[in-house]
Amino acid sequence: MNLLFFTNASSNASDVNVQWYRASKSTSYFIIGGKNLSQGEFVQFDGGAFIVLEAGDYITLETTGTAGSGIPNLDAFCTVEEFFIPGSS
């Protein structure tokens, strides 16, 4: 995954957690924990580093700790490239 972008599209501030689940370890690791985003703020990882996802791995984003009333709206997208390695399973 060479691009991860997420933004707070709601009118309330909220904390965002981004985790990477590693299937081979059956464990999740925080990429970002408790990043507070006000309305319209965003975080973008683009090209300076990349995440190599293996079979069964996935990324989760969740919002917590909203200020005010209402449900937070977190919009996100990512770009991934798949590589085929002949002879691998």
N, C-alpha and C positions, 0 to 999 in steps of 0.2 A: 504494500500500500504506500503510494508516494504522495498522496494528498489526503488530508483530513481537515474539514472545515465545519465549524458549528457556531450557531448564533442564538442568542436569546431573542425570540420573536414575540415574546409576551410583554405585557406592561409592568410586570413585577420583576424585581431582582431575584435571581436564583443561583444556587450553587450547583456546579456541574462536576460530575465524576466521569472519567473516561477510563475504562478497564480493558485489558487485553487478556482474554481467556486462552491459555496454552493447553491444548488437549493432551499433549504428551506428558504434561505434569499434573493434569487435572487441577490447575490452580489459576486464579486470576491475579493480574498485576496491575497496579494503578499506573496509568500514563499521566493522568492529572487527577488530583483529589481535592475537592472543595473549592474549585475556581469560581469566584463570584462574578457573575455577569449581569450588568444592568441591561435594560431594554436596548436592543440594537447593537450591543457589544458582541464581538466575535473572537474566536481563536482559529488560527490557520497554520497548519504544518504543511509546507509545500516544497518538496525537493531537497531541502538541506539534509534530511535524513529520511529513511524509509523503514517500514516494518515488514519483515518477512513472515507472512502467515503460512502456517503449515496445515495439513489436512486436519479439520476439526476445530481450528482456531477461529475466534471471532472477537470483534470489538463491540463493547456496549457503552452507551452514554445514558446517564440518568441525571435527573434534576432533584435537588433536595433543598430544604430550608428556604422556602419562598418567603419573601417579605410582602406584607399586605395580603389581600385576598385574591382568590383565583388560582387557576392551575397554570403552571409555567408551560410555555411552548418552546421547545428546543428544536431547531431545524438543523439538520446535518447532512453532509454528503462526503463521499470519499472517491478516490480513483485508485483502482488496482490494476496490476498487470499480472497475467498468468504466464508462467514459463513451463514449457514441456521439456522434461529431461528424459530422453530415450533410455529405456532399460530400467527406469525407476518405477516403483509401484504406487 
